[in-house]
Amino acid sequence: MVRDARDKDVLRLSFAVTVAYVPHDGGQIVTDILQGVQFKEMPKGMAQGDKNKIIELPIMFLGVKKQQ
């Protein structure tokens, strides 16, 4: 994906994400599509000696295509 982004910058990507969840009432699984998803920030770097890194990627999206 990053190779397709302008300037190979992950913050310039725009893509769709499919999400599936069970409603609060316990009904059937619902599948929606988040459209125009973009990362808002991307932390870089690690401390010397770190073997793992947890990264939080805040996102925004332009719309939701609801399951029909």
C-alpha positions in Angstrom: 0.0 0.0 0.0 2.7 2.5 0.9 4.4 2.1 -2.5 1.2 3.4 -4.1 0.9 6.5 -1.8 2.1 9.9 -2.9 5.8 10.3 -1.9 5.5 6.8 -0.3 4.0 8.4 2.8 1.5 6.3 4.8 -0.3 9.5 5.8 -1.2 10.1 2.2 -3.0 6.8 1.7 -6.8 6.6 1.3 -8.5 3.2 1.5 -11.6 1.3 2.6 -11.9 -0.9 5.7 -14.5 -3.7 6.2 -15.7 -4.0 9.8 -17.9 -6.7 11.2 -19.6 -6.6 14.6 -22.5 -8.0 16.6 -25.2 -5.4 17.5 -25.9 -4.7 21.2 -29.1 -6.7 20.9 -27.1 -9.8 20.0 -28.6 -10.1 16.5 -26.8 -11.2 13.4 -23.3 -10.0 12.5 -23.3 -6.7 10.7 -20.7 -5.8 8.1 -20.1 -2.2 7.1 -17.4 -0.6 4.9 -15.6 2.5 6.1 -14.8 4.6 3.1 -12.0 7.1 2.6 -10.0 5.9 5.6 -6.8 7.9 6.3 -4.2 7.6 9.0 -3.9 10.9 10.9 -0.4 10.4 12.5 2.3 7.8 12.4 4.9 7.7 15.2 8.4 6.8 14.1 11.4 5.5 15.8 12.2 3.1 18.6 14.3 3.2 21.7 17.7 1.4 21.5 17.3 -2.2 22.6 13.6 -2.4 22.0 12.4 -5.6 20.4 8.7 -4.8 20.1 6.7 -1.7 19.5 3.0 -1.0 20.0 1.8 1.6 17.5 -1.5 3.4 17.8 -2.7 4.7 14.5 -5.5 7.3 14.8 -7.8 7.3 11.7 -10.5 9.3 10.1 -12.9 8.2 7.5 -15.3 10.0 5.1 -18.3 7.7 5.1 -19.8 4.4 6.1 -21.5 2.1 3.6 -24.0 0.3 5.8 -24.9 -3.4 5.3 -28.1 -3.8 3.4 
